[in-house]
Amino acid sequence: MSSSTLVSLPLMKPKDVNTLHLFDLNKLQRQSNIPTQFMWPKEDMVGTDGVFDEPLIDLEGFVKGDEIATAKAIKLVKTACTNHGFFQVINHGVDADLIQAAYREIDTIFELPFNKKLDFRRKSDGYAGFSFADRFTPILPWKETFSFGHRGMNSDLPVVDYFTSTLGQDFEQAGRVYQKYCEKMRGLSLIIMELLALSLGVDRSYYRKFFEDGTSITRCNYYPPCKNSDATFGTGPHTDPNSITILHQDQVGGLEILAGDKWLAVPPRQDALAINIGDTFMAFSNGIYKSCIHRAMVNEERMRRSLVYFVNPKEDIVVRPPEDLVVGSSRVYPDFTWSYLLYFASNHPRTNVRTLENFFPWLLSSQPKVHT
Ligand SMILES: O=C(O)CCC(=O)C(=O)O
């Protein structure tokens, strides 16, 4: 990867975040010049080099146990994850109507008045609620987000309750839609874990078992149109700290991934779900699979939305690659638990593409006390 394609941001101490302004993007989108806080340095606005056109992975045959389809899926996943950490699946079992219903609810959520959104603002050390691009980095992305958590088996974080207790009873239906969305995504994530295990040549259930009682964070991204779309990012270049991410983008397009040293635009496909390898899975694979560097562009004319489902293991699971992936080569990363990485990512300046690099020195030196 050429260094010119990476964005390096000066770090900001968490306390400095309080001095940032909160912007109402719905108002700002009408202005011809965006505030300087949203203007990224010119050298970071590296252009798009082409289109991502690798084959889509059809999950139907894999799920049904078809040997030829399984062998094909394994080969494609291995190549994609070794090269850049990104692939797209179709026939994934998540109903198109459910995805569309989730988008309709996004629209209702982001239409709430700015003041009401402020009441449900994400706390500085948490992940749930609205966020106004105000965390830790001095240069702001052009987006608003709404996030919430979900636990797998024996759910103790029902999404419906979260929606009604934060946004009010009017959002019960939205809660039901997202409860179902999370359950479907969870089922899909376990299938993907099996596919990843087979593609790495380890036992099919090896990874799945760490995620059966795992957790997830769903983030709804809302990117208003932006007159200076060539000067800012919707989401700046980053890797995801979690294990894998399952993403759906609407028809506007804007998701880009870094493959080698090229930024490739991922054309939107309403029947496809995008899968990113995250930092935690990179560690689970002993560094064999790459944590995908990706970004989201904003559109000058149209608002854009995406639905992002971040998959995490149970908090106290030790992230350690299987012995089969270590034989003959040394461990690339030390052991850690997801709770530590989540704590680090939520409480420290985000280093975007260098989260693991900064996490391990912190973990080894500070012996942090994190409640699991
Ligand atoms: O909106 C997109 O396409 C990408 C979003 C993303 O990478 C994120 O929310 O972390």
The ligand as a MOL file (V3000), in Angstrom:
LIG
                    3D

  0  0  0     0  0            999 V3000
M  V30 BEGIN CTAB
M  V30 COUNTS 10 9 0 0 0
M  V30 BEGIN ATOM
M  V30 1 O -21.5620 4.0150 4.4470 0
M  V30 2 C -20.7430 3.2210 4.0500 0
M  V30 3 O -20.8000 2.7040 2.9260 0
M  V30 4 C -19.5790 2.8220 4.9320 0
M  V30 5 C -19.8640 3.0220 6.3900 0
M  V30 6 C -18.7620 2.6150 7.2980 0
M  V30 7 O -17.6990 2.2170 6.8790 0
M  V30 8 C -18.9590 2.7190 8.7590 0
M  V30 9 O -19.9990 3.1830 9.2140 0
M  V30 10 O -18.0150 2.3190 9.4960 0
M  V30 END ATOM
M  V30 BEGIN BOND
M  V30 1 2 1 2
M  V30 2 1 2 3
M  V30 3 1 2 4
M  V30 4 1 4 5
M  V30 5 1 5 6
M  V30 6 2 6 7
M  V30 7 1 6 8
M  V30 8 2 8 9
M  V30 9 1 8 10
M  V30 END BOND
M  V30 END CTAB
M  END
